[in-house]
Amino acid sequence: MPRNLSAVKRVQIASRNRLRNKKYKSSIKTMVKKTLESISILHEDNNNMKQVQFYISQSYSVIDKAIKKGIIPKNQGSRKKSMLSRELRKNIIS
């Protein structure tokens, strides 16, 4: 247990940041999952392209905000966005 005031404050700040990071990472995982589901539905039925575009743009937005706030590294965000576009390309072509 920290004794001095600055150490107590650092514990509080770390706890606050941990919750914020957890919220952003959870929203990234949720949006990526929804996007992948809509892409797999697109493979079966080509009528929902607007929904796929909506989910892709929302996923990119959430990932970019997390990168900007320093929650995930830049390369990790780029890798996630690349994976989404690769899946979309693969399902559109086939």
N, C-alpha and C positions, 0 to 999 in steps of 0.2 A: 504494500500500500504506500503510495507516494506521500511524502511529508510536506515538502514545500509547495507553495502556491502555484508556481509555474509547472511543476510536474502534475499536479492535480488538473490544471487547465489542459495540458497536453493529452491527458487521458480522456477528458471530456471531448476534445476536438477529434481525437482518433476514433472515438465511439460514434460521433456524429458523421464523420467522413465514411466510416465503415457502412453505416446504414444507407447513406446516399449512394455509395458505390454499389451496394447490393441491389438497390432499387433500379439503377441504370442497367446493371448487368442482367437483371431479371427481365427488364423490358426489351433488351436486345435479344435475349434468347426467345422470348415470346414472339417478337416480330419476325425473327428468322424462321421460327417454326411455322407461323401462319403463312409466310411467304412460300416456304417449301411445300406446304400443303396445297396452296392455291396453284403452284406450278405443276404439281403432280395431277391435280384435277384438270389443268389446262392440257396436259398430255392426253387425257381421255376425252375431253370436250373442249373444242376450240372457241367456245362462245364467251368465256369469262376473261378475256385479255385485259379489259379495263380493271378488273379486280386485281389481277396480277400486277399491273402497272402501279396501282394504288399501293399495294403491299410492298413492292420494291422501293418505291419512293419513300414510304414511311420507314422502312428498314434502314435505308441509306441515311435518312434524317436522324434517326435515333443513334446510329453508329457514329455519324459525324459529330453530334452533340457530345457523345461520350468521349470521343477523341479530343474535342476542344476543351473539355473540362479536365482532361488528364486521367480519366477513369480507366481507359484501355489505351495501350500503345498504338501509335500510328500504323505500324505494320500489321498488327492484329486486326485493326479495323479494315485495312485494305484487303487483307486475306478473307475476311468475312464477306465483304462486298464482292470480291472476285468470285468466291464460291457461289454466291447467289446468281451472279450474271452467267457463270458457267453452267449452272443447272438450268437456267432459263433457255440459254442457247441450245443445250442438249435436248431439251424437251420440245423446242420449237422446230428444230431440224428433223427430229425423228417422228 
